[in-house]
């Protein structure tokens, strides 16, 4: 889902897999794409787990919001839709400890997006365990620990294998703001 020309193809493959019985397959949606709200609504209707991220790669203005403030606003709107959808689908405890399967994964290190999500989840009485925060290893450990202390599942993403370094370099090169984000957060921990 890192490249808008393959978004539709990827979602088509996801729905094909679901029709074939692969119910444990979800997807990621990038909030900076104009099409994402429609995609999120379709995924919610079909009970598909979504990992929401902002989008780290440069996309043309015809398909993506060029301004960060618009991306942030859309991220919050999509997060709200996903949380409301999880609640409407009646997230039920699946274990003795009352844990819920998170239908919504919010991939962000942005404390404003996290604060918005927590406030909205609380306003609709969505249990903390029905929302998962997802962050890269080594970035904003303070936010990871705080979310975990508050009872939110936290998933830490660790790129690995022979291509981890090119992955980081590609993310940094695609959007120069990523360099400043990484450096400022590296020293924040």
C-alpha positions in Angstrom: 0.0 0.0 0.0 3.1 2.2 -0.3 2.3 3.3 -3.8 -1.1 4.7 -5.0 -1.1 3.0 -8.4 -1.4 -0.4 -6.6 -3.9 0.6 -3.9 -6.9 -0.7 -5.9 -5.1 -3.9 -6.9 -4.1 -4.6 -3.3 -7.6 -4.0 -2.0 -9.1 -6.2 -4.8 -6.6 -9.0 -3.7 -7.6 -8.5 -0.1 -11.3 -9.0 -0.9 -10.5 -12.0 -3.1 -8.6 -13.6 -0.2 -11.5 -12.9 2.2 -13.9 -14.5 -0.2 -11.6 -17.6 -0.2 -11.9 -17.8 3.6 -8.8 -15.9 4.8 -10.6 -14.0 7.5 -7.4 -13.2 9.4 -6.2 -10.8 6.6 -6.4 -7.1 7.1 -4.9 -4.1 5.3 -3.3 -0.7 5.7 -4.9 2.6 4.6 -3.0 5.8 4.1 -4.9 8.9 5.3 -3.2 11.2 2.7 -5.0 9.6 -0.2 -8.3 11.2 -1.3 -9.8 7.8 -1.8 -9.2 6.5 1.7 -12.5 7.6 3.3 -14.5 5.5 0.8 -12.0 2.6 1.2 -12.3 2.8 5.0 -16.2 2.8 4.9 -16.1 -0.3 2.6 -13.6 -2.1 4.9 -15.7 -1.3 8.0 -18.9 -2.7 6.2 -16.9 -5.9 5.6 -15.5 -6.2 9.1 -11.9 -6.0 7.9 -9.1 -5.0 10.3 -7.4 -1.8 9.3 -4.0 -0.3 10.1 -4.3 3.5 9.5 -1.2 5.4 8.7 -0.6 8.9 7.4 1.5 7.9 4.3 5.2 8.5 4.1 5.8 8.5 0.4 5.5 11.4 -2.1 2.3 11.1 -4.1 0.9 13.5 -6.8 -1.5 16.2 -5.7 -4.2 14.6 -7.9 -4.4 11.6 -5.6 -3.2 12.8 -2.2 -3.5 15.8 0.1 -0.4 17.9 -0.3 -0.8 19.8 3.0 0.1 18.1 6.3 -2.8 19.8 8.0 -5.2 18.2 5.6 -3.6 14.8 6.1 -3.8 15.2 9.8 -7.5 16.2 9.6 -8.3 13.2 7.4 -6.3 10.9 9.7 -8.5 12.0 12.6 -11.7 11.6 10.5 -10.7 8.1 9.4 -9.6 7.1 12.9 -13.0 8.2 14.2 -14.8 6.2 11.5 -12.7 3.1 12.3 -13.3 3.3 16.0 -17.1 3.9 15.6 -17.1 0.9 13.2 -15.4 -1.3 15.7 -17.9 -0.3 18.3 -20.9 -0.8 16.0 -19.6 -4.3 15.1 -19.8 -5.1 18.8 -16.2 -5.9 19.7 -16.7 -8.8 22.1 -14.2 -10.0 24.7 -12.4 -13.0 23.3 -10.6 -14.2 26.4 -11.0 -14.5 30.2 -9.1 -11.3 30.7 -11.7 -9.3 28.7 -9.3 -8.4 25.8 -10.9 -7.3 22.6 -9.5 -8.1 19.2 -8.4 -4.7 17.9 -10.2 -3.9 14.7 -8.4 -0.6 14.5 -4.7 -0.1 14.4 -3.5 3.5 14.5 0.1 3.7 13.2 1.4 7.1 14.3 4.0 8.8 16.4 2.1 12.1 16.4 1.0 12.9 19.9 -1.9 15.1 18.6 -3.3 12.2 16.6 -2.9 9.9 19.6 -4.6 12.3 21.9 -7.5 12.8 19.5 -8.0 9.0 19.1 -7.9 8.5 22.9 -10.5 11.3 23.4 -12.8 10.1 20.7 -12.6 6.4 21.9 -13.5 7.6 25.4 -16.4 9.7 24.1 -18.0 6.7 22.4 -17.1 4.3 25.2 -14.8 2.2 23.1 -12.8 -0.1 25.4 -9.0 0.7 25.3 -8.3 -2.9 24.3 -10.3 -2.4 21.1 -7.8 0.1 19.7 -4.1 -0.6 19.1 -1.4 2.0 18.7 1.4 1.0 16.3 4.8 2.6 16.2 8.3 2.1 14.8 10.9 0.6 17.1 13.1 3.4 18.6 10.7 6.3 17.9 8.6 7.8 20.7 9.1 5.1 23.3 7.5 7.5 25.8 4.2 7.4 23.8 4.4 3.6 23.5 4.9 3.2 27.3 2.2 5.6 28.2 -0.4 4.0 25.9 0.5 0.5 27.3 0.1 1.9 30.9 -3.3 3.1 29.9 -4.4 -0.3 28.8 -4.0 0.1 25.0 -2.4 -2.6 23.0 0.8 -1.3 21.5 2.5 -3.0 18.5 6.1 -2.1 17.8 7.1 -2.3 14.2 10.7 -3.6 13.5 11.9 -3.6 9.9 14.3 -6.6 9.6 16.1 -8.7 7.1 18.5 -7.7 4.4 16.4 -4.8 3.2 15.8 -2.9 6.5 18.4 -0.3 5.8 17.2 0.5 2.2 13.6 0.6 3.7 14.6 3.4 6.1 16.6 5.2 3.5 13.7 5.1 1.0 11.3 6.5 3.7 13.7 9.3 4.5 14.4 10.1 0.8 10.8 10.1 -0.3 9.9 12.8 2.1 12.6 15.1 3.5 10.4 16.0 6.5 10.9 12.3 7.6 14.6 13.0 8.2 13.8 15.8 10.7 11.0 13.7 12.3 13.4 10.7 12.8 16.2 12.8 14.2 14.1 14.8 16.5 12.3 11.7 17.9 15.5 9.7 18.1 16.9 12.2 20.6 13.6 12.6 22.4 13.7 9.1 23.8 
